Amino acid sequence: MNVLPLVLYAAAGLAYAVHFARRQPQVGRLATTLLIFAALTHTFVIGMQTMEVRHVPFANPSRAISTFVWLLALSYLYLEVTTDERAMGVFIMPMLIGLQVIPAVSPGVERMDPVLDSPWFWVHVSSLLFAYASFALAGVLGLTYVVQFKEIKKKHLGYLYTRLPSLQTLDVMNSRAVAVGWLFLTLGVAVGAFWTAQARAAAPDDPNLQAMSLNDPKIFVALLTWGVYSFAVLARRTMGWSGRRAAWLSALGFAIVLLNFLPINYFVTTSHTF
Amino acid sequence: MHLFLLGVSHRTAPVDLRERLDFSSRDLGAAVEALATRSSAAESVVLSTCNRSELYIATGEQERTRDELVAFLADYHQVPRDTFLPHLFTHGGAAAAHHLFRVAAGLDSLVVGEPQILGQVKDAFHAAAERHCTGPLLTKTFDWAFAVGKRVRSETALGEGAVSVSFAAVALARKIFGRLQGRRVLVVGAGEISALTAQHLRSHGVAEIVITNRTAGPAEVLASETGGRAIPWSEMAAAMARADIVVTATGSQRPIITREHAQAATGRRRVDPLFIIDIAVPRDVDPSVSEIEQVFLYNIDDLQSIVQENLARRSAEIARAEAIVAEELVRFAAWQRSRRAIPTVVALRQRFDEIRRAELQRLESRLAALPPDARARIDEVTRLIVEKLLLEPTEQLKALPDEETQAVYTEAVNRLFRLDDGPDEPAASEPDVRATDRSRNDP
């Protein structure tokens, strides 16, 4: 079921690439339309899965990735519509397409551990997925900022310079994405910690729950992520860390998020496997 | 009705002559009104910029109109006609439309792709339209030209990239700061290019322009010109710490902004970018200043090489823009031909309808016995038959590929159906044909 959104994302990605290269407004509008259509189809797929298993489908990594892709597509669309700036599409789309391949190829089985059957789970996972989607945007914006910065600094005003938004625009978009992501990350982590404590007391025999601590790489890296983004938010407010430093920080933060989301989630985590 | 164009431009006339024939400095609307009252033309538009004065006309008689336009130019500007006659150019029909499309696209401009011309073409048309000097032909032609201009702008890079040093500096500032509203500018040294740059920055809405000069006089003058504020030379360092954009253009032989100056200025601003535009020769800013992370330093050579690159990129786009113009011209010509077919089509319809009515009239005695709704249906059916018969020939006539073929077809249709007044036939034959028709059709 995740194949159709993948195909539509790929079509939108192609249109964004053509728009970036040729800068024809009608191709840009086509790209946006395709992406909206892809996101709608994806909404439908996720809705169907929700009906099927009676909760939002992210209790296995593959489906969580699908939900993440969906949230990222929506966040990007929001950014595009509010800033009227389509140039970033060409950088976001490869990530959407690449990640969506995973649920399209291995749908996974939605198995709901009874421990997870709680409204806290829903808040925890959806907050974190939304936070990661924001960080993904911020990361791409940050890298774009660095590229644009170098082009202007080196006086190499070529292909990318003419197509990328201004440094200021990139910085403002980056700052917003980081701030929104940080809020949801904080919420997600706080709910996670609170809920673990509750569940532990309720199910003293569950080995997974008892093993949940900072020793679990996934939890550790999640807190590390929180640390990095807290610093990014704080440094911008108090030390004026905007521009290039903020851009690098958000790229670094997102690298950690990706690390946590893919390899650690699949191979390394010890207790946080649901 | 044909399109006709007469004028001078930077391609045909020297600047002093263009100045003498310029309409734009005076009231354009009054000019087009004067032209409309003086000439026999049905529609007129006056397009006038510093590089061209062009009269666009819809007329039935090109030769006569041409003489009238020459007389108008000579009288209106009080210029003897012999001085400008050798510099005039004229175009008729599709060539005139082609010229207008190229003008609107910026292809005929002195600096290819410059952005103002499309607005000037629009102003020229609106000035004429407001005074009811335009009609269907010029309205359609100018609307088409606006669309061509828009297409070229959006589909090619013809108008992209700054092609003067001061615009290049502003374009860079916008790539760094986005919108320039709220930004602070420091101008060091009051020269011509720094004045131009300051004015461009002002028009982009910068919050503050501070000007300093070794001697206070020129700074005061530039400040009043740009709505800025002059400060003493000694306060330069403090002003630099507050500025986002610094423009330097002094005649100093040694750098006046050293690395230490820049470091002191950027220390306080943390990581916000500082854009320094050094347009002085020799340079005012020590090149090592660009090693400071958040400083973007551009000197006159950097800006000039941007301008050169942009010019090269624009000329690489000319072929694509010309192709768009050519494509639109083909469509425009097809529209004009289809318009020229209209008299024939109308005559054909009238002819067929006359026959239909005559036949119904002839059968009147027999139809009279029928109930009214049956008679209405017969009327309706015969009308539909005529319409259906004419549908395809009408479309074909409108879609003929060129004027010659169209003339042949029109002639053939006129003859086959004995139409009264084809587009080029004298109206005098009308009564005769009608008379024959009636004699044949009446019972």
Interface residues (C-beta under 8 A of the other chain):
Chain A: R23 Q24 P25 Q148 I152 K153 K155 L157 Y161 T162 P165 S166 L167 Q168 T169 V172 M239 G240 W241 S242 G243 R244 R245
Chain B: S154 E155 A157 E160 G161 L172 R174 K175 I176 F177 G178 R179 R270 V271 D272 P273 S290 E293 Q294 F296 Y298 D302 I306 E309
